[in-house]
Amino acid sequence: MNATERTPADLLRSALAADPGRPLVTFYDDATGERVELSVATFANWVTKTANLLQGDLAAGPGDRVALLLPAHWQTAVWLLACASVGVVADVGGPAAAADVVVSGPDALAEARACSGERVALALRPLGGRFPQPPEGFLDYAVEVPGQADAFAPFAPVDPEAPALIVAGAEYTAAETVERARRDAPELNLTGPGARLLSGLPYGTWEGLSAGLYAPLAAGGSVVLCRGLDRLDGDALARRIEAERVTATAR
């Protein structure tokens, strides 16, 4: 941590410079049995490509609102950091009709059609797979993102004091997002590099976003993000905690 880290994108750049090979996000979907582990470098590359898609192909820029109609998922985490990289407002679960761009999972496509701007659909299939049949009126994220460039620079500098995140009706600047994540880290027992938090919280609240992404990133730790954690019994959960070397939990 240092004084120059004033946006979530700054936190990711610092993590990349410090240790690009360490795990950052490990994702489980307990409905499908999927497990994906992304190192800092791999996660950052997804963020870079997504930011280029957002800024270039979707023409989004500072002040624009991107509605994220997505569950707690590793690709949602990528979109949150891509929004921070471009300087747009990530509106988690926000109204599609008020958004300049909507990014939707397969369960929210009907709601997402209320957006009159660009629409992107995520199949949320294992390994980032595409839709078997692309939804009409949407770009398929899995088709569009692989060809994006592996380097990113925002067209305009990102203002840390500008609105950056809306969740559960509350709005935060980029700097506030970082500051809150840093304050949350010790409360979540994220006490330094190597800390590994298992989170089963949804992304529809600040607490879920902080535990599931921002606080581990701010602490130099990592997150084991679990969707459908309630499917596990106590023994299965204990085995996961041991196998993943989890040091703290948020459920």
N, C-alpha and C positions, 0 to 999 in steps of 0.2 A: 504494500500500500504506500502511496505517496500523494503529495498535494496535486500532482498533475492528473490524477485519475478522477475525473469529474463526470464521466459518463460511463454507462455499462460497456460501451465499445472500448473505452480506455482500459477498463479492467481486463477485458479479453486480450488486448494487445500486450499488457503487462504479463499475463499468464503465458502467452505465446513466447515472449522473450525469455521468461524464466525457465520454462521446462515444457517444450512443445510436445514431448512424447508421453507425458503422464495422462492418466484418464481424467476426463472432465465430466462427461455425462454418460452414465450407464442406464439404459432404459429397459424396463420389463413391461410387457403387456401380458398380464396373467389370464386374459381370455384366450389368447392365441398361442402362448408359450414363447413369444418373441423375446429375444435379448439382443440388444445392440450396445456396444461400447464404443464411445468416441473419445479419442485423445484430444488434447487441446488443439493440436495442429489440424486434425480432421474436422473437428467442430468449427474451427476458425475458417477453414476452407469452404464449408457449407455456408457459413455466414457471409463470406466474401461473395460467393456466387449469387446468393439470394439478394444481397444488397445491390449487386449489379443488375439483377432482374428488376428489382423494385425501382431503382433510380433510372435505369435505362429503358427497358421495355415497357414498364408501367408508368413512367414519367412522374413518379412521386418525389416530392421534395419537402423541405422544412415547412411546417405548418399544415401539411396534408394529414388526414386521419386515415389510418389503416385498421379496419375492424378485423380482429382475429377471432373467428368462430371455430375454435380448436380446443381439444382437451389437453390435459397435461401429457406431453409427448415430446420426444427429442426434437422433432421438426418444429414444434411450437417454440421451443427454446431458441432454435436457429432463427426463426422469424422475429422473435423479440430482440435479439442482438442485431439482426439486419436492420430493423427499424431504427435502433439506436445508432447504427453506423451511418444511416442516411440522414437522420434527424427528423423523421416523421413521428407522429404520435401513434403509438400502439394502443388501440382501444380494445382491451380483452373482453370479448363477449358483448361488445358495444353494438348499437343499432346499425345494421347494414345500410339503411336508407340515408343515414347521415354521414356515411364514409365516402372517401374518394376512391378507396380500393378496399375490397373485401377478400379475405383469405379464409377459406372454409374447409372443414373436414367433411366426410361423406354424409354425416348425420345432420348437417346444417345447410345443405344446398338450397332448400326451399326458402329458408330465411335469408340466405345470402343474395338471392335474386332481387331483393329490394334495392340493392346498390346499383345506381345508374352509371357508376364508373367501371374500372377494370375489376374483373373477378378471377380469382385463382382458386383452384380446387386441389386439395391434398387427399390422396387415397388412404394415407396412413397405413399402407401395407408394409409387411416386413421388408427390410433392406431398402426402404424408400421407393417401393415399386409404384408403377403407374396404374391408372384405372384401366380395366379391360376395355371399357368403352368410355371415352371422355365425356363428362357432362356437358350438355349443350349450353353454350353461353359462357363457358369457363375455360381458362387456360389450365392445362394439367401441369402442375408444378414439377412432377417427376420427368416430364418431357422437356420442359423449358429450362430447368436449372443446370443440367450437366454441361451445356455448351457455353455457359457464362464464363467470363474471364476469371482468372485466379488471383487477380490483384484488384483492389478497390480504392478509389479516392472520391470523397463526396464532392459534388459540384460546388457546394457552399459549406463553409465551416459549420460544424454542429455546435449550437449554443447550449452550454450546460444549464442555463437558466430558462430555457424555453420548455414548454410542455412536451413531455416525452412518453408518458404512460398514463392510461386511464384503466382502473380496475375497480369493480364494485362501486362505481359512482364517484370515486376519488381520483383526483388528477395530481400527478407528480412531475416535476422537472427531472431532467437527467441527473442533475446534481443531487436532488432529493432522493432519487432512487438509489444512488450509490451510498449516500449518507445513511439512509434507513437500512440498507443491506449490511453495512458495516456495524451498525448498532445491533442488528438482529443476530449477527454471527456468534458472539459469545453467549447469548441467550439460548441459541440452538446447539451449544457445546461445540461450535466450530472454532477450535482454539489455535489453528495454525496450519501450515502446510502438512499435507497428509491426512487432515481431517476428512472424513467421508460420511456424508449424511444420507440416510435412506428416508425418502419422502413419499408418502402415499396421499398427500394433500392435492386437491384439484387446483387448477390454475385460475379459478374464478375469484380469488381473493388475494389481497396483498400477502397474507401469510403463506398461501400456497406458492405464489410466485417467488417469494423470498427464500423459502425453504427449498423449493424445487429448482432454483437457478441462481438468483442474485446473491444470496448470502454465501453459499459455497464459493462462488466466483470471487466475491470480495475478500474472502478469508484465505484464498489460495488453496482451497480444498476441492472436493468433487461431490457430485450428487448421484445417488442411485434412485432414479425416478421410476416409480411403480404405478402403473395404471391397473386398477382392478385388484388392489392389494387385499381387499376383503375376501377374496377367493382362497387365500392361504390360511391354513390352520396355524396354531402356535408353533408346532414343530417345524413346518415348512418355512415359516418366517424366520425362526431361529437359525435354520440351516443357511438361508440366504444371507442373513446378517453375518454369519461366520465366513461364508464363502466369499462375500464381497468385502470383507474386512471393514465393515461399517463401524464407525465410532460414535454415531449419534443417530437418533431417529426423530421423525416428525410425522405423526399419523392422526 
